[in-house]
Amino acid sequence: MKKKTYLDFANTAIQMEKEEKYSLAAEYWGKARKLATTLNTQLWSEYRQEHNEKRYSLHHSHSTALRSQKENQRTKEVLKKHLDNHTETNKWKQKFQQTEVNNDGI
């Protein structure tokens, strides 16, 4: 079995970045940093690791926010459909709206 080199880990990290797997990319950049032989490659690997950790955090937060918005929209639609389908609720809603109209005219 071939021993992994800096270049192997760096190339894998780059591939993970392309696939938007930022957490894995950060891990591979960390492994590459440990095998780097020059100060420049160590610093570059460290920079890429931190960059991908931030990208993962931002990407994860954004995905969670979008998921929440979609779930809230689905809940809103289900509740509206439920309310529209119940005649007793509709009667109550009509009375409530009529009361509001009467109170506005006062």
N, C-alpha and C positions, 0 to 999 in steps of 0.2 A: 504494500500500500504506500502510495506516494505521500510524503510529508507536505502539508499545506504551506504555501508561501504567502507573503504579503500580497502579491499580485492575485493569487487565488481568492483570498478574502475580499480584496478591493473590488475585483470583478463581480463577485457574488453580491456585494453590497450595492454596486451600481445597478445590477439587474433587479434587486429588490426595490430600489428607488424607482426604476422604470415601471414596476408593477404596483407602485404606491403602497408598498409594504414597509412603511417607514420604521416601524419598531424593529423589524428584522434587519433592515439596512443599518440601523444604529448599532445593533449587536455585531454585525460583520465588520463595520468600520472599527469597532472597539478591538476585535480580534486582530484586524490588520494593523492597528496601531501598536499592538504588543510585538508584532513581528517586523515592524519598520526598522530599517537599518540606518536611516539618516534622520537628522532633526527635522528637515523639511517634510518628509513623508510622515513622521510622527505627528507633527503639527497639523498637516493636512488631514490625516485620519481623525485626529481629535476634533477638528473643526467640522468635518462631515458627520461625525457621530453626534455632536451637539446639535447640528443643523437638523438632522433627521429626527432626533428626539423632540425638537420643537415642532417640526412638521407633523409628527405623529400626534402630538398633543393638540395642535390646531385642527388637524384633519378629524381626529376623534371628537373634539368638541363640536365642530361644525356638523358632523354626521349625526350626533346626538340631538342637536338643536333641530335639524331637519326632520328627524324621526319624531320628535315631540310635536312639531307643527303638524305633521301628517296625522299623527294619532289624535290630536286635538280636533282637527278638521273632520276626521271620521266620527269621532264622538259627537260632534256638533250635528253632523248629518243624520246619525242614527237617532239622536234625541229629537230632532226636528221631525223626522219621519214618524217616530213613535207618537209625538204630540199630534201630528196631523191625522193620524189614523184612529185616534180615540175621540169619539163624538162627545162624550161627557166632558172631556177636557176642553174640546172646542166650544161647548156651550159655556163653560166657565170662562174661557178666554174671551168670548163675545161679551159676556156680562162685564168682565173686567174692563174691556176696551170701551164699552158703553158708559161705564162709570167714569172712566178717564175723560171721555168726551163731555159728559155732563159736568164734571168738575172744572174742565177748561172753560166752559161757557159761563161759569159763575163770576 
